[in-house]
Amino acid sequence: MGNDMIYTLITGGSMGIGKALARECARRGMNLLLVALPGPELEQTANEIRKDFSVKVDTLGIDLTGPPSPGKVLEWCEKSNYTIDILMNNAGIAGSAIFEESSIEYSDERILLNIRALVILSRLFIPMLKQNKKAYILNTGSFSAYQPLAYKSVYAASKSFVHLFSLAINEELRDTSVSVTVVNPNGVRTNTGTLDRIKTHGKLVQKTLILDADEIAQIAVEGMLKGKNIIVPGFWNRCILQITRLLPSNFKIKKAAKIIRKELLNKINE
Ligand SMILES: NC(=O)c1ccc[n+]([C@@H]2O[C@H](COP(=O)([O-])OP(=O)(O)OC[C@H]3O[C@@H](n4cnc5c(N)ncnc54)[C@H](OP(=O)(O)O)[C@@H]3O)[C@@H](O)[C@H]2O)c1
């Protein structure tokens, strides 16, 4: 790493977990390609990193929900002679909604960004990744991947997809230089929507289960470089995962639905 022409590509690298991943990689001397929606945030983040670390940073503002977008990202790298040895598929959108009342666009956006862009970028970049002695794909999943979540039905299912897809392609790539990691964080203090949702939980939950984006990034990058396949950041989150595995799934689905419905009604009544 630290090679002038070799880069880590991070989608959703302008803010939240993606920005934290970018800073963590820059701290380790990796050159960066940040991809996010066009807008001032992306350039601001790139400038901040250029100022704080001596690494190269380039940006591409693009809406990854557009079907041709993953291809355009590869084209940009090829035209600029950028070689990628780490692909971080981090861009994603959450949100809660009553499914039958939600718009088609609501579901489409989550499927196109959380699933399609991640799959197609992985497919397009694997040949380039394989040319490196060691290469990595880090996919940002979620704690929501582990069970069906009513009122977050599309989001949770999209993250289950990310989880299973990551493990499956990791197996296919077992005898190559590419290792695939999925990081499944529980709540992370990032955008205002998430911060508002976090506030609806008690102090104990906030203190034990919710982490900062910097902590997630440090754990994720370290785990990825060690070749871990699944990372669940936070001791208490790992405990909860083990405990809830012992509970009957009907009970878990009903309990989670009650909590998310309360969050959703609070939001609607605001
Ligand atoms: N925060 C949490 O509690 C939490 C928990 C578990 C998993 N996650 C996952 O972590 C990832 C990052 O979440 P976050 O909370 O850090 O989100 P965030 O703060 O909202 O940042 C999202 C990033 O994705 C980019 N993005 C959004 N829509 C895009 C699109 N259509 N095309 C290209 N880029 C797009 C945004 O670009 P702009 O800056 O231009 O908007 C931004 O860089 C997501 O996959 C999310 O599901 C989050």
The ligand as a MOL file (V3000), in Angstrom:
LIG
                    3D

  0  0  0     0  0            999 V3000
M  V30 BEGIN CTAB
M  V30 COUNTS 48 52 0 0 0
M  V30 BEGIN ATOM
M  V30 1 N -25.7330 4.8620 10.4720 0
M  V30 2 C -26.1100 3.6870 10.9260 0
M  V30 3 O -26.6740 3.5660 12.0300 0
M  V30 4 C -25.8360 2.4320 10.1120 0
M  V30 5 C -25.9690 1.1860 10.7450 0
M  V30 6 C -25.7260 0.0280 10.0090 0
M  V30 7 C -25.3580 0.1200 8.6730 0
M  V30 8 N -25.2600 1.3320 8.0750 0 CHG=1
M  V30 9 C -24.8740 1.3630 6.6540 0
M  V30 10 O -23.6970 2.1230 6.5100 0
M  V30 11 C -23.6480 2.7210 5.2230 0
M  V30 12 C -23.3890 4.2020 5.3870 0
M  V30 13 O -24.4190 4.7310 6.1980 0
M  V30 14 P -24.2900 6.1690 6.8840 0
M  V30 15 O -25.1820 6.1590 8.0640 0
M  V30 16 O -22.8680 6.5340 7.0170 0 CHG=-1
M  V30 17 O -25.0020 7.0440 5.7540 0
M  V30 18 P -24.9150 8.6100 5.4230 0
M  V30 19 O -24.2620 9.3640 6.5150 0
M  V30 20 O -26.2860 8.9950 4.9930 0
M  V30 21 O -23.9410 8.6210 4.1480 0
M  V30 22 C -24.3680 7.9630 2.9900 0
M  V30 23 C -23.3090 8.1130 1.9310 0
M  V30 24 O -23.7860 7.4550 0.7420 0
M  V30 25 C -23.8470 8.4080 -0.3090 0
M  V30 26 N -25.0080 8.1590 -1.1460 0
M  V30 27 C -26.3210 8.1730 -0.7770 0
M  V30 28 N -27.1040 7.9270 -1.8420 0
M  V30 29 C -26.2610 7.7660 -2.9000 0
M  V30 30 C -26.4600 7.5140 -4.2700 0
M  V30 31 N -27.6790 7.3760 -4.7900 0
M  V30 32 N -25.3690 7.4470 -5.0870 0
M  V30 33 C -24.1280 7.6120 -4.5910 0
M  V30 34 N -23.8650 7.8370 -3.2950 0
M  V30 35 C -24.9190 7.9190 -2.4620 0
M  V30 36 C -23.9700 9.7550 0.3500 0
M  V30 37 O -23.5330 10.7540 -0.5530 0
M  V30 38 P -23.8830 12.3250 -0.2700 0
M  V30 39 O -22.9400 12.7860 0.7560 0
M  V30 40 O -23.6280 13.0070 -1.5330 0
M  V30 41 O -25.3110 12.3570 0.1780 0
M  V30 42 C -23.0480 9.5510 1.5490 0
M  V30 43 O -21.7010 9.6630 1.1490 0
M  V30 44 C -24.9790 2.3780 4.5530 0
M  V30 45 O -24.8130 1.2610 3.7140 0
M  V30 46 C -25.8840 2.0340 5.7290 0
M  V30 47 O -26.9120 1.1700 5.3660 0
M  V30 48 C -25.4870 2.4980 8.7590 0
M  V30 END ATOM
M  V30 BEGIN BOND
M  V30 1 1 1 2
M  V30 2 2 2 3
M  V30 3 1 2 4
M  V30 4 1 4 5
M  V30 5 2 4 48
M  V30 6 2 5 6
M  V30 7 1 6 7
M  V30 8 2 7 8
M  V30 9 1 8 9
M  V30 10 1 8 48
M  V30 11 1 9 10
M  V30 12 1 9 46
M  V30 13 1 10 11
M  V30 14 1 11 12
M  V30 15 1 11 44
M  V30 16 1 12 13
M  V30 17 1 13 14
M  V30 18 2 14 15
M  V30 19 1 14 16
M  V30 20 1 14 17
M  V30 21 1 17 18
M  V30 22 2 18 19
M  V30 23 1 18 20
M  V30 24 1 18 21
M  V30 25 1 21 22
M  V30 26 1 22 23
M  V30 27 1 23 24
M  V30 28 1 23 42
M  V30 29 1 24 25
M  V30 30 1 25 26
M  V30 31 1 25 36
M  V30 32 1 26 27
M  V30 33 1 26 35
M  V30 34 2 27 28
M  V30 35 1 28 29
M  V30 36 1 29 30
M  V30 37 2 29 35
M  V30 38 1 30 31
M  V30 39 2 30 32
M  V30 40 1 32 33
M  V30 41 2 33 34
M  V30 42 1 34 35
M  V30 43 1 36 37
M  V30 44 1 36 42
M  V30 45 1 37 38
M  V30 46 2 38 39
M  V30 47 1 38 40
M  V30 48 1 38 41
M  V30 49 1 42 43
M  V30 50 1 44 45
M  V30 51 1 44 46
M  V30 52 1 46 47
M  V30 END BOND
M  V30 END CTAB
M  END
